Amino acid sequence: MITRETVAEVMAERSREVERNHGWLMFLCRPARDYESPPARSEAMIHLALTDLMARSLTGEHAISWRSLMKTH
């Protein structure tokens, strides 16, 4: 039997997945600030960012973070 708690848990998990993916897109290719270039370029950048994200998750490599980028400069 499906209860309200079960539906709420599923919705909360889905929301976290969507927010996490949106955060990665903003970190990797900043599509919201890409208004001066053609839409095809933005689409290609999103595909590249998601390909990188999928490759990292399949190989088990650690993802980059902005903190590690700040330490190198």
Order of alpha helices (4+ residues) and beta strands (2+ residues): alpha-alpha-alpha
